[in-house]
Amino acid sequence: MTTLLKQYENVVGSDVIDQLKQLAKLLMGKNILHINSTKAGGGVAEILNRLIPLKRELGLDVHWETISGDADFFQCTKDMHNALQGKRVDIRESLLRHYEIINRQNFGMLKNRLEEADIVFIHDPQPAALIESIPERKGKWIWRCHIDASRPYRPVWKFLRNFVQAYDASIWSLSEFTQRLPHPMYLMAPSIDPLSDKNCELSREELDRTYERFGLDSGRPIITQISRFDRFKDPMGVIHAYNLVKEFVPIQLILAGGGATDDPEGEEVYNEVQSSAADDPDIHILMLPSDDNLTINAIQRISDIILQKSLKEGFGLTVTEAMWKAKPVIGGDTGGIRLQVINYHTGFLVNTPEGAALRIRYILKRRKQLKEMGEKGREFVRENFLITRNLREYLTLMIATVYEANDRIELL
């Protein structure tokens, strides 16, 4: 057994690893390709950065490519992302045509890879139109939607659906997120990697250095939200909740995040957050590099409560990460956060800044319950949201797609 798989066995047990190896045997010799829009920034890139090496450890022939585009392309796909999450965004016809052109250009650059692949995973709207350039294809193409598309702005979804319906299958994070399509549809919640820099155990010395580095007071409670600077993450609402709590409790707030190459709005939202903080010395707004995972890990571990007060959320990996570190989470009552935050058990679901403030005050006054919530959350993640579970589901889906004509598949 390889060293990496042995490390996972220490977390999840030998039976789980044995099952993964049995499933992988049925896919030996298959060429597998993942395509998204960036290798850094955001949950998709983070998942693939951990999932691809694991698939290779199992002996699979797996590749990962990204598409490129200009500012207009990524503005269009950002508008698509917002529209899928329900925002009314009327995208200009010229921008939609530009989206198609950029996808055709990317197909030309990736042509050999795409034509050779037996299984192709296309992640989210950015590369969805690649399939238009290969009507007669060798492999099975699967579209992975990481977005809450439960109530999309219909004109934009109608445009995107023209491409997505041509896929052999699609994957969604929750049943509520799905849209009717003429192919098999699978549910697969995202996951975290317990061995990654963002989730591994840290020493007391490393945590103490984090207090010093960011000028934090270890004697006062810290509440934290870690996410991209995006309006759907509602950082302004987090600051409002903090201001309401600070009238009664001497707390500190950390808003930490970064940008991504496919998100043109990040800097604008970051500037709005800076302005809203109004030079409060207890609000720490941190623009971190997308790969500064040890810092994010340390910040989550020194925090008393983690917030993810999203207005829309595909899943919310920061919620999973916080729960793995035994931290209670106060999250927006939306999307995949509902799948993780169980009211009064692993945290609280809220709809307003006032509700978030009320729950922050409640749990800070009940330290025993705070600790119990954190412990329940860690076990909930261990059972449901680790990368080994996600990998098992990917393997099972690929087997079902490749061997779709078989009534029975033997695992040796």
Order of alpha helices (4+ residues) and beta strands (2+ residues): alpha-alpha-beta-alpha-beta-alpha-alpha-beta-beta-alpha-beta-beta-alpha-beta-alpha-beta-alpha-beta-alpha-beta-alpha-beta-alpha-beta-alpha-alpha-alpha
